[in-house]
């Protein structure tokens, strides 16, 4: 909860963009806390087809911030509420058709979305730290406290003890606030009215939801980006909670996406901005060993109670913007590196390099060449909304274009006397040409190494092994065919048997190969040849 509380700056910025007064803003933040609690409870449910069941709390995200700010300025909080509900419905629909869209959302596109989000959040946080707007105008009043918060946060994260690193953001936030109070007490800051605490329950409804269709594309793309992020977070949670994890459980992913969509429908009905799963919680859970979903349920209930506590929103509003910007800058650096890591998991070929490179440049052009888009009609500019919309649209279009002829099939021949290195070199080169993830290529290489050890005992003398590979963006299929004896089909090995016997060696090789493949079967052809078919998922 303490770390996720930093993201309350997003609904705060939206309320200010809509021109809300202090009392309305306080109610808006209080309702935002309630929405966070409901979203967290839905995600932790894990029953009746709703929720991933993991410790994956909800937080407010930069995904919906650019279109929400634009909608708030023109249509007020009602436009944000209505479009957030549409985004939630979009997320629910995406959870129902995930299996059909998976091939159009490869890992590099997911990484691009996360990278662009990190850049957008980083630029926003820098403006908050420096106290300037998009044109560079400002007074830097909060800069000293912001620098203290940033230095303390980074210092604790780098040099602090493991238990302190987990709450580095909270420690930095406290240090920045103390510095701000000290500067105020010493008379070093310009006088401003002291924040007023209002001990009253939030009022609801604040506004009537409305639909400003011109901003709809931004929210729909945001819903798609949010769904992709949930998918990545649930998969990461599966890995963290299951040491023997081998493949993605898409039922859990679909339930997580459904809960995220329902949470945004609730957020829109309450009247606040959309939210998403908290990626950093996966790392925190793995570091602390705390993965029980009842912890997430407790956090959800805590958010709801905090939102209904009089005066809690006033305290959140009293935090200096520069200090909030400092801790957001820290978070943005991790989001940026997370996106880059997802991209580099692929062995990037020319197709993927062009897709990511061109889409990223197009996304950055929105902020770097504003005059290019200023000349467009107002409805077009408002539809684009942000560099995220541009970049993701470009990546999806290029990925769909380059998928023409994307299935790669390769075949070559190998003799046991050539050694395992020849097989490993062949599959590595094939994986690089196809752009498969390094993890997938590594599994294939280990599988072929185990086969090479057993091949001299099952392949007929002078016989040749035919190796075929097929990669279609989602999985790598490997076919091995040879004249001679069949490999042992059992998954167990008799340790009391002759360790030099062909049956023992091939049985042991099969057991080890099953460890590297998601599926492994033996085949027998009418011409007397024997073979293996292996499948390795690239998800």
DRENVEXZA-762176 format. One record per residue (C-alpha): residue number from 1; x, y, z. Coordinates in nm, 3 decimals, always signed. Layout:
<rs>
   i      c1      c2      c3
 NUM       X       Y       Z
...
</rs>
This chain:
<rs>
   i      c1      c2      c3
   1  +0.000  +0.000  +0.000
   2  +0.265  +0.264  +0.085
   3  +0.445  +0.223  -0.247
   4  +0.122  +0.212  -0.448
   5  +0.006  +0.530  -0.275
   6  +0.257  +0.724  -0.485
   7  +0.044  +0.660  -0.794
   8  -0.237  +0.868  -0.644
   9  -0.059  +1.155  -0.816
  10  -0.229  +1.044  -1.139
  11  -0.591  +1.102  -1.028
  12  -0.468  +1.421  -0.856
  13  -0.331  +1.553  -1.189
  14  -0.655  +1.458  -1.365
  15  -0.867  +1.643  -1.109
  16  -0.650  +1.953  -1.149
  17  -0.671  +1.931  -1.529
  18  -1.051  +1.930  -1.498
  19  -1.038  +2.248  -1.287
  20  -1.181  +2.082  -0.975
  21  -1.179  +2.282  -0.654
  22  -1.006  +2.162  -0.334
  23  -1.310  +1.987  -0.183
  24  -1.394  +1.811  -0.509
  25  -1.030  +1.704  -0.551
  26  -1.028  +1.558  -0.199
  27  -1.342  +1.359  -0.268
  28  -1.191  +1.248  -0.599
  29  -0.879  +1.115  -0.426
  30  -1.084  +0.943  -0.156
  31  -1.297  +0.769  -0.419
  32  -0.976  +0.678  -0.603
  33  -0.860  +0.493  -0.290
  34  -1.189  +0.305  -0.273
  35  -1.157  +0.209  -0.640
  36  -0.802  +0.080  -0.577
  37  -0.933  -0.140  -0.297
  38  -1.210  -0.288  -0.512
  39  -0.969  -0.350  -0.802
  40  -0.719  -0.522  -0.572
  41  -0.991  -0.745  -0.423
  42  -1.112  -0.847  -0.770
  43  -0.760  -0.938  -0.883
  44  -0.690  -1.145  -0.571
  45  -1.025  -1.329  -0.585
  46  -0.917  -1.621  -0.805
  47  -1.266  -1.770  -0.799
  48  -1.573  -1.788  -1.022
  49  -1.356  -1.710  -1.322
  50  -1.251  -1.369  -1.187
  51  -0.902  -1.268  -1.073
  52  -0.560  -1.426  -1.113
  53  -0.548  -1.523  -0.745
  54  -0.198  -1.378  -0.704
  55  -0.060  -1.101  -0.487
  56  -0.104  -0.845  -0.763
  57  -0.257  -0.522  -0.625
  58  -0.403  -0.249  -0.844
  59  -0.244  +0.093  -0.882
  60  -0.301  +0.395  -1.101
  61  -0.094  +0.393  -1.415
  62  +0.055  +0.624  -1.675
  63  -0.120  +0.416  -1.943
  64  -0.443  +0.613  -1.912
  65  -0.291  +0.943  -1.803
  66  -0.232  +1.121  -2.139
  67  -0.584  +1.062  -2.280
  68  -0.740  +1.123  -1.937
  69  -0.568  +1.462  -1.903
  70  -0.687  +1.565  -2.249
  71  -1.043  +1.445  -2.179
  72  -1.045  +1.619  -1.838
  73  -0.941  +1.954  -1.986
  74  -1.213  +1.947  -2.251
  75  -1.494  +1.737  -2.104
  76  -1.432  +1.744  -1.729
  77  -1.434  +1.453  -1.488
  78  -1.751  +1.315  -1.646
  79  -1.569  +1.247  -1.975
  80  -1.290  +1.069  -1.787
  81  -1.540  +0.853  -1.599
  82  -1.735  +0.752  -1.910
  83  -1.427  +0.671  -2.117
  84  -1.273  +0.476  -1.828
  85  -1.581  +0.255  -1.825
  86  -1.539  +0.199  -2.200
  87  -1.176  +0.106  -2.138
  88  -1.291  -0.142  -1.875
  89  -1.540  -0.301  -2.115
  90  -1.261  -0.322  -2.375
  91  -1.042  -0.503  -2.123
  92  -1.319  -0.752  -2.045
  93  -1.368  -0.824  -2.416
  94  -0.995  -0.866  -2.469
  95  -0.985  -1.126  -2.192
  96  -1.237  -1.332  -2.387
  97  -1.039  -1.331  -2.715
  98  -0.683  -1.344  -2.580
  99  -0.608  -1.677  -2.749
 100  -0.696  -1.529  -3.087
 101  -0.486  -1.214  -3.044
 102  -0.178  -1.373  -2.887
 103  +0.014  -1.401  -3.216
 104  -0.037  -1.029  -3.284
 105  +0.103  -0.928  -2.943
 106  +0.458  -1.069  -2.939
 107  +0.698  -0.998  -2.657
 108  +0.877  -0.716  -2.838
 109  +0.552  -0.519  -2.880
 110  +0.478  -0.568  -2.511
 111  +0.827  -0.443  -2.432
 112  +0.779  -0.140  -2.656
 113  +0.458  -0.044  -2.475
 114  +0.629  -0.069  -2.137
 115  +0.931  +0.128  -2.264
 116  +0.719  +0.413  -2.401
 117  +0.523  +0.420  -2.074
 118  +0.850  +0.453  -1.884
 119  +0.955  +0.744  -2.105
 120  +0.620  +0.922  -2.066
 121  +0.621  +0.874  -1.689
 122  +0.986  +0.981  -1.668
 123  +0.924  +1.307  -1.855
 124  +0.620  +1.381  -1.640
 125  +0.815  +1.316  -1.320
 126  +1.102  +1.539  -1.436
 127  +0.859  +1.826  -1.490
 128  +0.721  +1.771  -1.140
 129  +1.071  +1.766  -0.988
 130  +1.176  +2.084  -1.168
 131  +0.841  +2.251  -1.109
 132  +0.789  +2.339  -1.475
 133  +0.513  +2.281  -1.726
 134  +0.541  +2.146  -2.081
 135  +0.676  +2.479  -2.205
 136  +0.947  +2.494  -1.937
 137  +0.783  +2.771  -1.734
 138  +0.784  +2.738  -1.355
 139  +0.951  +2.843  -1.030
 140  +1.119  +2.528  -0.899
 141  +0.980  +2.589  -0.549
 142  +0.983  +2.219  -0.459
 143  +1.320  +2.142  -0.619
 144  +1.528  +2.119  -0.295
 145  +1.284  +1.878  -0.129
 146  +1.253  +1.683  -0.454
 147  +1.631  +1.638  -0.479
 148  +1.646  +1.517  -0.120
 149  +1.366  +1.267  -0.186
 150  +1.536  +1.143  -0.503
 151  +1.880  +1.109  -0.340
 152  +1.743  +0.929  -0.034
 153  +1.531  +0.694  -0.245
 154  +1.822  +0.602  -0.474
 155  +2.063  +0.575  -0.182
 156  +1.843  +0.337  +0.013
 157  +1.769  +0.132  -0.301
 158  +2.140  +0.094  -0.384
 159  +2.318  +0.082  -0.047
 160  +2.043  +0.007  +0.203
 161  +1.977  -0.325  +0.370
 162  +1.748  -0.567  +0.182
 163  +1.450  -0.495  +0.408
 164  +1.492  -0.120  +0.362
 165  +1.528  -0.144  -0.015
 166  +1.172  -0.271  -0.039
 167  +1.041  +0.054  +0.111
 168  +1.298  +0.287  -0.048
 169  +1.022  +0.490  -0.214
 170  +0.841  +0.539  +0.118
 171  +1.162  +0.645  +0.295
 172  +1.245  +0.892  +0.018
 173  +0.892  +1.030  +0.028
 174  +0.919  +1.090  +0.401
 175  +1.263  +1.253  +0.372
 176  +1.140  +1.488  +0.100
 177  +0.837  +1.592  +0.305
 178  +1.053  +1.656  +0.612
 179  +1.290  +1.870  +0.404
 180  +0.996  +2.069  +0.269
 181  +0.861  +2.129  +0.620
 182  +1.207  +2.236  +0.741
 183  +1.244  +2.486  +0.456
 184  +0.899  +2.626  +0.529
 185  +0.977  +2.661  +0.900
 186  +1.305  +2.838  +0.822
 187  +1.136  +3.083  +0.589
 188  +1.334  +2.972  +0.284
 189  +1.030  +2.914  +0.065
 190  +0.776  +3.163  -0.067
 191  +0.470  +3.186  +0.152
 192  +0.170  +2.983  +0.044
 193  -0.155  +2.901  +0.217
 194  -0.113  +2.601  +0.445
 195  -0.307  +2.291  +0.338
 196  -0.643  +2.257  +0.509
 197  -0.755  +1.919  +0.641
 198  -1.121  +1.841  +0.579
 199  -1.260  +1.568  +0.801
 200  -1.559  +1.474  +0.592
 201  -1.669  +1.165  +0.404
 202  -1.623  +1.177  +0.026
 203  -1.925  +1.285  -0.174
 204  -2.054  +1.062  -0.456
 205  -2.137  +1.089  -0.738
 206  -1.905  +1.375  -0.828
 207  -2.019  +1.387  -1.189
 208  -2.231  +1.218  -1.451
 209  -2.029  +0.994  -1.689
 210  -2.028  +1.112  -2.049
 211  -1.870  +0.996  -2.373
 212  -1.634  +1.226  -2.562
 213  -1.582  +1.003  -2.864
 214  -1.287  +1.200  -2.995
 215  -1.076  +1.069  -2.705
 216  -1.202  +0.712  -2.737
 217  -0.902  +0.575  -2.937
 218  -0.662  +0.681  -2.665
 219  -0.858  +0.493  -2.398
 220  -0.903  +0.186  -2.620
 221  -0.530  +0.169  -2.690
 222  -0.471  +0.225  -2.320
 223  -0.699  -0.072  -2.244
 224  -0.498  -0.285  -2.485
 225  -0.172  -0.173  -2.323
 226  -0.317  -0.243  -1.978
 227  -0.426  -0.592  -2.087
 228  -0.077  -0.663  -2.218
 229  +0.075  -0.545  -1.890
 230  -0.161  -0.764  -1.685
 231  -0.066  -1.059  -1.903
 232  +0.302  -1.002  -1.832
 233  +0.244  -0.951  -1.459
 234  +0.037  -1.269  -1.422
 235  +0.296  -1.475  -1.610
 236  +0.570  -1.328  -1.388
 237  +0.360  -1.416  -1.082
 238  +0.319  -1.772  -1.208
 239  +0.697  -1.804  -1.237
 240  +0.756  -1.651  -0.893
 241  +0.506  -1.881  -0.720
 242  +0.592  -2.205  -0.901
 243  +0.959  -2.315  -0.905
 244  +0.869  -2.587  -1.161
 245  +0.696  -2.344  -1.397
 246  +0.730  -2.446  -1.764
 247  +0.451  -2.281  -1.958
 248  +0.195  -2.004  -1.929
 249  -0.141  -2.087  -1.770
 250  -0.361  -1.879  -1.996
 251  -0.672  -1.944  -1.789
 252  -0.509  -1.756  -1.504
 253  -0.405  -1.481  -1.745
 254  -0.759  -1.447  -1.879
 255  -0.904  -1.429  -1.527
 256  -0.650  -1.160  -1.438
 257  -0.736  -0.956  -1.748
 258  -1.106  -0.994  -1.672
 259  -1.056  -0.868  -1.315
 260  -0.855  -0.572  -1.445
 261  -1.131  -0.482  -1.690
 262  -1.401  -0.514  -1.425
 263  -1.192  -0.299  -1.191
 264  -1.180  -0.022  -1.450
 265  -1.555  -0.046  -1.506
 266  -1.599  +0.004  -1.131
 267  -1.347  +0.291  -1.133
 268  -1.538  +0.463  -1.412
 269  -1.868  +0.411  -1.232
 270  -1.718  +0.564  -0.919
 271  -1.592  +0.848  -1.137
 272  -1.210  +0.811  -1.132
 273  -0.929  +0.734  -1.377
 274  -0.844  +0.380  -1.487
 275  -0.596  +0.154  -1.307
 276  -0.382  -0.149  -1.378
 277  -0.185  -0.424  -1.205
 278  +0.128  -0.324  -1.011
 279  +0.429  -0.483  -1.184
 280  +0.671  -0.404  -0.902
 281  +0.465  -0.614  -0.660
 282  +0.584  -0.929  -0.838
 283  +0.945  -0.845  -0.759
 284  +0.858  -0.749  -0.403
 285  +0.673  -1.077  -0.353
 286  +0.967  -1.277  -0.488
 287  +1.216  -1.085  -0.272
 288  +1.018  -1.118  +0.052
 289  +0.866  -1.461  -0.010
 290  +0.520  -1.320  +0.067
 291  +0.291  -1.441  -0.212
 292  -0.036  -1.524  -0.031
 293  -0.339  -1.365  -0.193
 294  -0.485  -1.292  +0.150
 295  -0.221  -1.020  +0.175
 296  -0.368  -0.861  -0.138
 297  -0.716  -0.897  +0.010
 298  -0.602  -0.719  +0.325
 299  -0.447  -0.442  +0.114
 300  -0.773  -0.403  -0.080
 301  -0.977  -0.373  +0.237
 302  -0.720  -0.129  +0.374
 303  -0.755  +0.097  +0.069
 304  -1.133  +0.103  +0.102
 305  -1.116  +0.190  +0.472
 306  -0.854  +0.458  +0.405
 307  -1.068  +0.613  +0.134
 308  -1.362  +0.630  +0.374
 309  -1.148  +0.780  +0.653
 310  -1.209  +1.156  +0.686
 311  -0.896  +1.361  +0.623
 312  -0.692  +1.089  +0.445
 313  -0.727  +1.256  +0.104
 314  -0.626  +1.593  +0.249
 315  -0.298  +1.444  +0.370
 316  -0.229  +1.302  +0.025
 317  -0.288  +1.646  -0.131
 318  -0.043  +1.806  +0.113
 319  +0.257  +1.615  -0.027
 320  +0.471  +1.854  -0.241
 321  +0.448  +1.784  -0.614
 322  +0.823  +1.785  -0.654
 323  +0.858  +1.510  -0.395
 324  +0.597  +1.302  -0.573
 325  +0.786  +1.363  -0.898
 326  +1.109  +1.238  -0.740
 327  +0.969  +0.902  -0.635
 328  +0.789  +0.870  -0.969
 329  +1.120  +0.931  -1.147
 330  +1.269  +0.642  -0.951
 331  +0.978  +0.418  -1.051
 332  +0.996  +0.532  -1.415
 333  +1.357  +0.416  -1.445
 334  +1.256  +0.063  -1.346
 335  +0.959  +0.065  -1.584
 336  +1.187  +0.178  -1.867
 337  +1.446  -0.092  -1.798
 338  +1.171  -0.353  -1.764
 339  +1.047  -0.270  -2.112
 340  +1.397  -0.287  -2.257
 341  +1.454  -0.623  -2.090
 342  +1.135  -0.764  -2.241
 343  +1.246  -0.647  -2.587
 344  +1.594  -0.796  -2.558
 345  +1.458  -1.136  -2.457
 346  +1.411  -1.186  -2.830
 347  +1.693  -1.270  -3.067
 348  +1.603  -0.965  -3.275
 349  +1.606  -1.018  -3.650
 350  +1.562  -0.743  -3.912
 351  +1.182  -0.769  -3.894
 352  +1.166  -0.712  -3.520
 353  +1.440  -0.450  -3.527
 354  +1.245  -0.246  -3.780
 355  +0.918  -0.291  -3.592
 356  +1.059  -0.171  -3.259
 357  +1.293  +0.095  -3.397
 358  +1.042  +0.263  -3.628
 359  +0.754  +0.243  -3.378
 360  +0.969  +0.389  -3.098
 361  +1.081  +0.680  -3.316
 362  +0.722  +0.749  -3.417
 363  +0.617  +0.746  -3.050
 364  +0.894  +0.990  -2.955
 365  +0.811  +1.221  -3.244
 366  +0.488  +1.320  -3.068
 367  +0.678  +1.510  -2.799
 368  +0.998  +1.589  -2.992
 369  +0.835  +1.731  -3.307
 370  +0.514  +1.886  -3.174
 371  +0.483  +2.113  -3.479
 372  +0.434  +1.806  -3.697
 373  +0.109  +1.722  -3.520
 374  +0.002  +2.079  -3.441
 375  -0.091  +2.125  -3.806
 376  -0.337  +1.835  -3.793
 377  -0.709  +1.899  -3.738
 378  -0.813  +1.920  -3.372
 379  -1.016  +1.600  -3.380
 380  -0.715  +1.407  -3.519
 381  -0.477  +1.543  -3.253
 382  -0.721  +1.467  -2.974
 383  -0.774  +1.117  -3.114
 384  -0.401  +1.046  -3.111
 385  -0.376  +1.169  -2.754
 386  -0.016  +1.068  -2.684
 387  +0.299  +0.910  -2.817
 388  +0.182  +0.580  -2.667
 389  -0.112  +0.564  -2.909
 390  +0.113  +0.645  -3.204
 391  +0.387  +0.403  -3.106
 392  +0.160  +0.111  -3.029
 393  -0.047  +0.162  -3.344
 394  +0.272  +0.168  -3.551
 395  +0.410  -0.144  -3.379
 396  +0.087  -0.339  -3.426
 397  +0.064  -0.237  -3.792
 398  +0.426  -0.325  -3.867
 399  +0.403  -0.653  -3.678
 400  +0.091  -0.751  -3.875
 401  +0.263  -0.654  -4.201
 402  +0.581  -0.847  -4.127
 403  +0.384  -1.153  -4.018
 404  +0.325  -1.223  -4.389
 405  +0.538  -1.529  -4.443
 406  +0.640  -1.527  -4.077
 407  +0.641  -1.906  -4.034
 408  +0.999  -2.024  -4.076
 409  +1.076  -2.382  -4.177
 410  +1.428  -2.518  -4.191
 411  +1.570  -2.863  -4.258
 412  +1.918  -3.011  -4.251
 413  +2.095  -3.343  -4.201
 414  +2.330  -3.452  -3.926
 415  +2.542  -3.757  -3.853
 416  +2.621  -3.869  -3.496
 417  +2.992  -3.848  -3.569
 418  +2.952  -3.473  -3.637
 419  +2.904  -3.418  -3.265
 420  +2.660  -3.217  -3.057
 421  +2.820  -2.883  -3.146
 422  +2.695  -2.904  -3.504
 423  +2.336  -2.946  -3.380
 424  +2.366  -2.663  -3.128
 425  +2.516  -2.427  -3.387
 426  +2.240  -2.511  -3.633
 427  +1.953  -2.450  -3.389
 428  +2.115  -2.131  -3.257
 429  +2.149  -1.989  -3.607
 430  +1.792  -2.091  -3.690
 431  +1.660  -1.933  -3.370
 432  +1.845  -1.610  -3.442
 433  +1.703  -1.598  -3.796
 434  +1.350  -1.658  -3.664
 435  +1.382  -1.412  -3.375
 436  +1.286  -1.664  -3.108
 437  +1.356  -1.574  -2.747
 438  +1.698  -1.669  -2.616
 439  +1.532  -1.889  -2.351
 440  +1.353  -2.091  -2.619
 441  +1.669  -2.136  -2.824
 442  +1.856  -2.239  -2.511
 443  +1.600  -2.509  -2.432
 444  +1.618  -2.638  -2.789
 445  +1.998  -2.648  -2.773
 446  +1.995  -2.848  -2.448
 447  +1.737  -3.088  -2.591
 448  +1.950  -3.155  -2.899
 449  +2.261  -3.202  -2.685
 450  +2.085  -3.479  -2.494
 451  +1.974  -3.639  -2.820
 452  +2.329  -3.622  -2.958
 453  +2.455  -3.821  -2.659
 454  +2.209  -4.104  -2.727
 455  +2.216  -4.090  -3.108
 456  +2.519  -4.321  -3.161
 457  +2.328  -4.601  -2.986
 458  +1.995  -4.568  -3.174
 459  +2.093  -4.443  -3.521
 460  +2.196  -4.718  -3.765
 461  +2.569  -4.722  -3.850
 462  +2.632  -4.471  -4.127
 463  +2.275  -4.344  -4.089
 464  +2.180  -3.979  -4.115
 465  +1.942  -3.786  -3.891
 466  +1.697  -3.547  -4.057
 467  +1.625  -3.239  -3.845
 468  +1.331  -3.012  -3.926
 469  +1.231  -2.698  -3.736
 470  +0.920  -2.485  -3.765
 471  +0.868  -2.152  -3.585
 472  +0.543  -1.954  -3.604
 473  +0.598  -1.679  -3.342
 474  +0.427  -1.881  -3.070
 475  +0.617  -2.207  -3.060
 476  +0.918  -2.391  -3.194
 477  +0.855  -2.742  -3.333
 478  +1.149  -2.980  -3.378
 479  +1.126  -3.308  -3.574
 480  +1.406  -3.567  -3.563
 481  +1.397  -3.868  -3.800
 482  +1.655  -4.145  -3.837
 483  +1.702  -4.509  -3.948
 484  +1.775  -4.751  -3.667
 485  +1.626  -4.815  -3.325
 486  +1.351  -4.626  -3.142
 487  +1.422  -4.412  -2.839
 488  +1.284  -4.537  -2.509
 489  +0.938  -4.390  -2.459
 490  +0.922  -4.417  -2.080
 491  +0.988  -4.118  -1.856
 492  +1.163  -4.324  -1.587
 493  +1.500  -4.496  -1.584
 494  +1.596  -4.819  -1.408
 495  +1.910  -4.724  -1.217
 496  +1.992  -5.090  -1.158
 497  +2.017  -5.159  -1.532
 498  +2.337  -5.169  -1.737
 499  +2.437  -4.802  -1.766
 500  +2.600  -4.869  -2.102
 501  +2.296  -5.036  -2.257
 502  +2.117  -4.854  -2.538
 503  +1.786  -4.870  -2.355
 504  +1.927  -4.709  -2.041
 505  +2.106  -4.430  -2.231
 506  +1.809  -4.347  -2.455
 507  +1.570  -4.362  -2.159
 508  +1.786  -4.122  -1.962
 509  +1.813  -3.892  -2.264
 510  +1.434  -3.895  -2.306
 511  +1.386  -3.806  -1.941
 512  +1.625  -3.512  -1.973
 513  +1.477  -3.398  -2.303
 514  +1.129  -3.389  -2.151
 515  +1.267  -3.142  -1.898
 516  +1.355  -2.898  -2.179
 517  +1.045  -2.945  -2.399
 518  +0.683  -2.857  -2.333
 519  +0.586  -3.167  -2.529
 520  +0.789  -3.463  -2.653
 521  +0.655  -3.767  -2.845
 522  +0.806  -4.063  -3.026
 523  +0.697  -4.149  -3.382
 524  +0.742  -4.443  -3.618
 525  +0.719  -4.397  -3.996
 526  +0.596  -4.656  -4.249
 527  +0.940  -4.662  -4.412
 528  +1.090  -4.803  -4.092
 529  +1.246  -4.483  -3.962
 530  +1.196  -4.368  -3.606
 531  +1.172  -4.017  -3.473
 532  +1.090  -3.760  -3.210
 533  +0.866  -3.453  -3.221
 534  +0.933  -3.179  -2.965
 535  +0.745  -2.855  -2.900
 536  +0.879  -2.557  -2.706
 537  +0.635  -2.275  -2.638
 538  +0.757  -1.920  -2.705
 539  +0.507  -1.725  -2.492
</rs>
